[in-house]
Amino acid sequence: MANLGLADKTHPLYDDNLDLWTMYLDAANGGNEFINDDYLFSHRLEESSDFTERLDRAYFLNFCDTIPNIYNSFIFKSSIERAPDNLLDGFRKNMDGRGTHISDFIKRLGYYSSVFGVIHALIDMPPVVRKARKLTVREARTNNLVPFGSIVLPTQLKDWSVDSQGNYNWVIIESTYYSDLDPSKEREEQTHYKLITKEKWSVEDTDGNAVKFDDGSPNQGVNPLGIIPLITMYHKDMGDDKIGKSLLKDIVYVNRVIMNWCSCIDEQIERQTFSQLVIPDDGTIAEKDESGKDPMYKVGTSSIWTFPYDAKNPPQFISPNTENINVIWKMVIDHIKEIFRMSGLLGTSDDLYVSKSGRAAQMGFLGVNSALAEKAARYQKFENEISKLAYLYLGGNVEAFEEVKYPSSFDLLALSDEIEAYFKVMSKNFSVTLNKTLQKNIVRRALPLATQSIKETIEREIDAGSGEVNEVQGQPESKSFDDNSGNPNTNLGDTTRTKDELEKEEVGHRKEEE
């Protein structure tokens, strides 16, 4: 069997899912990528020209983009606990070499995992520092070397091999490269294929030749880690097959139907917005129309329908029937509710239909919270895995890495109760170490966006303190304002009285004093 070039190799699962991935991404992007004749369907009562006009007017209520963003909004609204780590500080602040913080990087990949069902991140070191061995911590710090991550869409992971534990043996990644370093030359677009094995890596073009980068970057080298530095995150893992199941797998079809229904409503409005003029005709209008003359000059500029001139009905306007529009729009609303149910953001189909009892609302919340917590757990696992890879690149001890923790509950009341419980435990002063650990946890949850230096300063202050927490006994005495001293609001009771009533009361007080 002849050897295939990297450009010719694709995994069977890649071939089976490429069209689906394309549709999911088109739907998430919306706009012209989804509003086209691939997804808007012609109906039996229109000509091709009518369909073209309807396509030009079409719009897309895009829930394929909204739903993944809602997940991210809830998850990253809560605190993410990252213990201070000097070795990872630069990596977390500049995740992709372009100044992207690790939270924003994970959020972006989480969005794509919802869309495609799977997403990958390639963790690498700058080409100029590639070595045949792992770096030492001293080398990394001395040279200010920081790993970086790049997003690999499932449409880019062309082929791969995994062992019995689901770990990659090798991967082939497709990418687009623009040769445009010289502004005096025409830009050249190239497709590159990168092969990564446990021992080495190389990049070639569509013809199987080694590529040449404009900046002189190497096109091959050794893999110092001995593993494939590609981390995979699923929306839903279907057996670690590197494919997963998309959040949009059913939503996209419902959203496509909604777009087509809305287009039908738009067409009815376009055709029937104005009432239709109906007038009697003894044949004159019809004859002028057939002879090419304008029969409209006496009745206006609108089109008309006619009826026999000897009928006793006067000219009139008739309005179109809106029943079909009402029926279709009701179906659109119902299907939008179903989209939210399928996404896991509504507990049941009834959540947007009827008022619920307290118990039903609680159960609905538990379902939504479970979906969010499950998603957050995947983000947590993914970030911990890429952080450990960065540790390996930087020559650190992976065993010393303190794992990141994402929220598991999205109930603000529960969070408040949890913090209150912390303080109750700390007030018992069972252990200084326990108290200080709980205090650090509260700081990480309360200040997720604080800079690393501020967090380190706070934690040093906690370590320097005694760790003891003393409950305040009783309530402080409140100052009484019965004598009206020092209270600027002593006359608030008068604010509801009229001016005449206030004057009468003032006169009464004077008489009493006399």
JOSUL-V959801 format. One record per residue. N is the residue number from 1. RES is the residue in one small letter. D_LAST is the distance of its C-alpha to the last C-alpha in whole Angstrom. Layout:
# JOSUL-V959801
{{N | RES | D_LAST} {N | RES | D_LAST}}
This chain:
# JOSUL-V959801
{{1 | m | 122} {2 | a | 121} {3 | n | 118} {4 | l | 115} {5 | g | 112} {6 | l | 109} {7 | a | 108} {8 | d | 110} {9 | k | 108} {10 | t | 106} {11 | h | 105} {12 | p | 105} {13 | l | 101} {14 | y | 101} {15 | d | 103} {16 | d | 101} {17 | n | 98} {18 | l | 98} {19 | d | 97} {20 | l | 94} {21 | w | 93} {22 | t | 93} {23 | m | 91} {24 | y | 88} {25 | l | 88} {26 | d | 88} {27 | a | 86} {28 | a | 83} {29 | n | 84} {30 | g | 83} {31 | g | 84} {32 | n | 87} {33 | e | 89} {34 | f | 88} {35 | i | 87} {36 | n | 91} {37 | d | 94} {38 | d | 95} {39 | y | 91} {40 | l | 91} {41 | f | 93} {42 | s | 95} {43 | h | 94} {44 | r | 97} {45 | l | 96} {46 | e | 96} {47 | e | 98} {48 | s | 99} {49 | s | 97} {50 | d | 94} {51 | f | 94} {52 | t | 94} {53 | e | 91} {54 | r | 89} {55 | l | 89} {56 | d | 88} {57 | r | 85} {58 | a | 84} {59 | y | 82} {60 | f | 81} {61 | l | 78} {62 | n | 79} {63 | f | 78} {64 | c | 81} {65 | d | 79} {66 | t | 75} {67 | i | 76} {68 | p | 78} {69 | n | 75} {70 | i | 72} {71 | y | 74} {72 | n | 74} {73 | s | 70} {74 | f | 69} {75 | i | 72} {76 | f | 71} {77 | k | 67} {78 | s | 67} {79 | s | 68} {80 | i | 72} {81 | e | 73} {82 | r | 75} {83 | a | 76} {84 | p | 76} {85 | d | 80} {86 | n | 81} {87 | l | 85} {88 | l | 83} {89 | d | 80} {90 | g | 82} {91 | f | 84} {92 | r | 80} {93 | k | 79} {94 | n | 82} {95 | m | 83} {96 | d | 86} {97 | g | 86} {98 | r | 84} {99 | g | 81} {100 | t | 80} {101 | h | 78} {102 | i | 79} {103 | s | 76} {104 | d | 77} {105 | f | 81} {106 | i | 80} {107 | k | 78} {108 | r | 80} {109 | l | 83} {110 | g | 81} {111 | y | 81} {112 | y | 85} {113 | s | 85} {114 | s | 83} {115 | v | 85} {116 | f | 89} {117 | g | 88} {118 | v | 89} {119 | i | 89} {120 | h | 91} {121 | a | 90} {122 | l | 93} {123 | i | 92} {124 | d | 94} {125 | m | 94} {126 | p | 95} {127 | p | 98} {128 | v | 99} {129 | v | 98} {130 | r | 100} {131 | k | 102} {132 | a | 105} {133 | r | 103} {134 | k | 99} {135 | l | 97} {136 | t | 96} {137 | v | 92} {138 | r | 93} {139 | e | 95} {140 | a | 92} {141 | r | 89} {142 | t | 92} {143 | n | 92} {144 | n | 89} {145 | l | 91} {146 | v | 88} {147 | p | 90} {148 | f | 89} {149 | g | 88} {150 | s | 90} {151 | i | 89} {152 | v | 92} {153 | l | 92} {154 | p | 94} {155 | t | 96} {156 | q | 97} {157 | l | 98} {158 | k | 101} {159 | d | 103} {160 | w | 103} {161 | s | 104} {162 | v | 103} {163 | d | 104} {164 | s | 104} {165 | q | 100} {166 | g | 99} {167 | n | 99} {168 | y | 101} {169 | n | 104} {170 | w | 104} {171 | v | 102} {172 | i | 103} {173 | i | 100} {174 | e | 100} {175 | s | 98} {176 | t | 98} {177 | y | 99} {178 | y | 99} {179 | s | 101} {180 | d | 99} {181 | l | 99} {182 | d | 101} {183 | p | 99} {184 | s | 102} {185 | k | 104} {186 | e | 103} {187 | r | 101} {188 | e | 103} {189 | e | 101} {190 | q | 103} {191 | t | 103} {192 | h | 103} {193 | y | 104} {194 | k | 103} {195 | l | 105} {196 | i | 103} {197 | t | 105} {198 | k | 104} {199 | e | 107} {200 | k | 106} {201 | w | 105} {202 | s | 106} {203 | v | 105} {204 | e | 108} {205 | d | 108} {206 | t | 109} {207 | d | 112} {208 | g | 112} {209 | n | 113} {210 | a | 110} {211 | v | 108} {212 | k | 107} {213 | f | 103} {214 | d | 103} {215 | d | 101} {216 | g | 104} {217 | s | 102} {218 | p | 104} {219 | n | 106} {220 | q | 107} {221 | g | 106} {222 | v | 106} {223 | n | 103} {224 | p | 102} {225 | l | 100} {226 | g | 102} {227 | i | 100} {228 | i | 99} {229 | p | 96} {230 | l | 94} {231 | i | 91} {232 | t | 91} {233 | m | 88} {234 | y | 88} {235 | h | 85} {236 | k | 87} {237 | d | 90} {238 | m | 93} {239 | g | 95} {240 | d | 95} {241 | d | 97} {242 | k | 96} {243 | i | 95} {244 | g | 92} {245 | k | 90} {246 | s | 87} {247 | l | 84} {248 | l | 85} {249 | k | 88} {250 | d | 87} {251 | i | 84} {252 | v | 86} {253 | y | 88} {254 | v | 84} {255 | n | 83} {256 | r | 86} {257 | v | 86} {258 | i | 82} {259 | m | 84} {260 | n | 86} {261 | w | 84} {262 | c | 82} {263 | s | 84} {264 | c | 85} {265 | i | 82} {266 | d | 82} {267 | e | 85} {268 | q | 84} {269 | i | 81} {270 | e | 83} {271 | r | 86} {272 | q | 84} {273 | t | 80} {274 | f | 81} {275 | s | 82} {276 | q | 85} {277 | l | 87} {278 | v | 89} {279 | i | 91} {280 | p | 94} {281 | d | 97} {282 | d | 101} {283 | g | 102} {284 | t | 102} {285 | i | 99} {286 | a | 101} {287 | e | 104} {288 | k | 102} {289 | d | 101} {290 | e | 105} {291 | s | 106} {292 | g | 104} {293 | k | 102} {294 | d | 98} {295 | p | 97} {296 | m | 93} {297 | y | 93} {298 | k | 92} {299 | v | 89} {300 | g | 88} {301 | t | 88} {302 | s | 88} {303 | s | 90} {304 | i | 91} {305 | w | 92} {306 | t | 94} {307 | f | 95} {308 | p | 98} {309 | y | 97} {310 | d | 98} {311 | a | 95} {312 | k | 92} {313 | n | 90} {314 | p | 88} {315 | p | 87} {316 | q | 85} {317 | f | 83} {318 | i | 83} {319 | s | 81} {320 | p | 83} {321 | n | 82} {322 | t | 80} {323 | e | 80} {324 | n | 83} {325 | i | 80} {326 | n | 77} {327 | v | 80} {328 | i | 81} {329 | w | 77} {330 | k | 76} {331 | m | 80} {332 | v | 78} {333 | i | 75} {334 | d | 77} {335 | h | 79} {336 | i | 76} {337 | k | 75} {338 | e | 78} {339 | i | 79} {340 | f | 75} {341 | r | 77} {342 | m | 80} {343 | s | 79} {344 | g | 77} {345 | l | 73} {346 | l | 73} {347 | g | 73} {348 | t | 75} {349 | s | 75} {350 | d | 72} {351 | d | 70} {352 | l | 69} {353 | y | 70} {354 | v | 68} {355 | s | 64} {356 | k | 65} {357 | s | 64} {358 | g | 63} {359 | r | 66} {360 | a | 68} {361 | a | 66} {362 | q | 67} {363 | m | 70} {364 | g | 70} {365 | f | 69} {366 | l | 71} {367 | g | 74} {368 | v | 72} {369 | n | 72} {370 | s | 75} {371 | a | 77} {372 | l | 74} {373 | a | 75} {374 | e | 79} {375 | k | 79} {376 | a | 77} {377 | a | 80} {378 | r | 82} {379 | y | 80} {380 | q | 80} {381 | k | 84} {382 | f | 85} {383 | e | 83} {384 | n | 84} {385 | e | 88} {386 | i | 87} {387 | s | 86} {388 | k | 89} {389 | l | 91} {390 | a | 89} {391 | y | 90} {392 | l | 93} {393 | y | 94} {394 | l | 92} {395 | g | 94} {396 | g | 91} {397 | n | 91} {398 | v | 90} {399 | e | 89} {400 | a | 87} {401 | f | 85} {402 | e | 81} {403 | e | 81} {404 | v | 78} {405 | k | 76} {406 | y | 75} {407 | p | 72} {408 | s | 73} {409 | s | 70} {410 | f | 67} {411 | d | 65} {412 | l | 61} {413 | l | 60} {414 | a | 63} {415 | l | 63} {416 | s | 60} {417 | d | 61} {418 | e | 64} {419 | i | 62} {420 | e | 60} {421 | a | 63} {422 | y | 64} {423 | f | 61} {424 | k | 61} {425 | v | 65} {426 | m | 64} {427 | s | 61} {428 | k | 64} {429 | n | 66} {430 | f | 69} {431 | s | 71} {432 | v | 70} {433 | t | 73} {434 | l | 71} {435 | n | 68} {436 | k | 69} {437 | t | 71} {438 | l | 68} {439 | q | 66} {440 | k | 69} {441 | n | 69} {442 | i | 65} {443 | v | 65} {444 | r | 68} {445 | r | 67} {446 | a | 63} {447 | l | 65} {448 | p | 68} {449 | l | 68} {450 | a | 67} {451 | t | 70} {452 | q | 73} {453 | s | 72} {454 | i | 68} {455 | k | 69} {456 | e | 72} {457 | t | 69} {458 | i | 67} {459 | e | 70} {460 | r | 71} {461 | e | 67} {462 | i | 67} {463 | d | 71} {464 | a | 69} {465 | g | 66} {466 | s | 66} {467 | g | 66} {468 | e | 64} {469 | v | 61} {470 | n | 58} {471 | e | 55} {472 | v | 52} {473 | q | 50} {474 | g | 47} {475 | q | 44} {476 | p | 42} {477 | e | 39} {478 | s | 36} {479 | k | 33} {480 | s | 30} {481 | f | 27} {482 | d | 24} {483 | d | 22} {484 | n | 23} {485 | s | 25} {486 | g | 28} {487 | n | 28} {488 | p | 28} {489 | n | 27} {490 | t | 24} {491 | n | 23} {492 | l | 26} {493 | g | 25} {494 | d | 23} {495 | t | 27} {496 | t | 28} {497 | r | 25} {498 | t | 25} {499 | k | 23} {500 | d | 21} {501 | e | 20} {502 | l | 19} {503 | e | 17} {504 | k | 16} {505 | e | 14} {506 | e | 13} {507 | v | 11} {508 | g | 10} {509 | h | 9} {510 | r | 6} {511 | k | 5} {512 | e | 5} {513 | e | 4} {514 | e | 0}}
